[in-house]
Amino acid sequence: MIDQSKWENILKFRQLTYKKGIENSFNSKLNQKSIIHRIGENDKVKAIDHLFEEQINLFKLRMSYSAMVFEFSFLKLNEVWPYWDIKPYSYALLSDNKALIDRYAYLPIDDHIIYKNPKDGVPRGFNYTVQGLLRENNSLIKRGLGAFQKDIDQKKSIGFHKAHIACTEAIASKDLVAIKSALQNFEKGRLKNVAVRADICENVISFFPIVYAKIAWMKGLEVDPQSKYMPLELLEVKPLEEYTIPYWFLRDYYREKGIDWRYDPIHPELQDWDNDPENPNRSKGGFFKNIFT
């Protein structure tokens, strides 16, 4: 688990930067990729804090916010996280927001502008295995497995890539015993230690294997990894009654896409909520007004 004093320091730091990030999201002269990325990370950290408080619904809602932010950063700002980070897929899956998960299942990896820029390298295999499993598309699964094997042949992160392959093949074959074993591979010694060093939140959730565990549960393969980092309460698929949009830039983005999730701004005083045309009662703030105050 995370040392309590260390976690409190992290929250204090996030609280100091969170409001500033929302304010800076209005300033087009600043580096919006960096600003938006930090907002998404703040939402993940707040979700973990809700988990400590045993508020699972708020955890799911915050995870959906983080996933929304990372979708926006990729498709609108051309941030290249699909080249190195599987975690935004886990944020979408942990939210149990099916509409959002479906959007991640069809992220246009190959057609996106960043894929055509050689200096950015190539998207990681997990994009294809995760999307392939969600869509039950064998050609995508095969492509992802091939990408992992190529990295193994080149001696790149062999343990991680073998674990990805094992999880993908086990889910594709609907083998519960193999799925459980494959998920546990991610938590063996060195692999888990590397993950924890890269992200303190890995002390709470194993973000790599939980992607595959959630997909298994979505497919009716209710595996119990018997891991404190993948608790059953997070694996059970229980969507919220409502998912809302927390930021003005996401509201504008999703309205362009024809998505009508209700806009309920976090820190409405920073997002001009009083003058917002979607404010049903301009004398009241959003539900999350005081979360970071």
Secondary structure, DSSP 8 states (H G I E B T S, - for coil): ---HHHHHHHHHHHHHHHHHHHHHTT-TTS-HHHHHHHHHHHHHHHHHHHHHTT-HHHHHHHHHHHHHHHHHHHHTT---GGGT--HHHHHHHHHT-HHHHHHHHT--TTTSGGGG-GGG----THHHHHHHHHHT-HHHHHHHHHHHHHHHHTTSSHHHHHHHHHHHHHHHTT-HHHHHHHHHHTTSHHHHHHHHHH-GGGGT--HHHHHHHHHHHHTT-------TTS-HHHHS----S---B-SHHHHHHHHHTT----B--SSGGGTTGGG-TT-SSTTS--TTTTTT-
